[in-house]
Amino acid sequence: MPDKSGIPESACTRPGIFQHPNDCNKYYECYWDKHINKFTLHPFECPVKLAFDSRIIGCASPNDPTVCVQY
């Protein structure tokens, strides 16, 4: 079932930071939570007018052609 970010918890199968599948302004981190013994998803949002850039694993200007194609 998707959480409030719109990403299903099942999307977390390995640790890392990933681009949201439907929104260039968002990304999420998957990490292993040893207390519940499974991967946990933590959603993030880029500041206004920025988009997630998977090359630098951070937010960047959407004018850069390598940044999310939705813009």
C-alpha positions in Angstrom: 0.0 0.0 0.0 1.4 3.5 -0.9 2.2 5.8 2.0 1.4 9.6 1.8 4.3 10.0 -0.7 2.5 7.9 -3.3 5.3 5.4 -3.3 4.5 1.8 -2.2 6.6 0.6 0.7 7.5 -2.4 -1.5 9.6 0.0 -3.6 12.3 -0.3 -1.0 14.3 -3.4 -1.8 17.7 -2.0 -1.2 19.3 1.0 0.6 19.8 4.2 -1.3 18.2 7.5 -2.5 15.9 7.3 -5.5 13.9 9.6 -7.7 10.1 9.6 -7.1 8.5 7.7 -10.1 5.9 10.3 -10.8 7.1 13.7 -9.4 10.4 15.3 -10.3 10.3 17.5 -7.2 10.3 14.5 -4.9 12.7 11.7 -4.0 12.9 9.0 -1.3 15.5 7.2 0.8 15.3 3.5 1.6 17.2 2.3 4.7 17.3 -0.9 6.7 15.5 -0.4 10.1 17.0 -3.0 12.4 14.2 -2.4 15.0 11.5 -3.6 12.6 13.8 -5.8 10.5 12.8 -4.4 7.1 13.5 -1.6 4.6 11.8 1.7 5.5 10.9 4.5 3.0 11.4 8.1 3.9 10.1 10.7 1.4 11.7 14.1 0.7 10.8 17.1 -1.4 13.2 19.5 -3.2 12.8 23.2 -2.6 10.5 25.1 -4.9 11.7 25.3 -8.6 14.2 22.5 -8.1 14.1 18.9 -9.2 15.8 15.8 -8.0 19.0 15.0 -10.0 20.0 11.3 -9.6 23.5 12.1 -10.9 24.3 14.2 -7.9 21.8 12.6 -5.6 20.3 15.9 -4.7 18.2 18.8 -5.9 19.2 20.9 -8.9 17.9 23.3 -11.4 15.4 21.7 -13.8 17.1 23.6 -16.7 19.9 21.1 -16.6 19.0 18.4 -19.3 20.1 15.6 -17.0 17.5 16.5 -14.4 14.1 14.8 -14.4 12.4 14.8 -17.8 9.0 16.0 -16.5 10.1 19.6 -16.6 
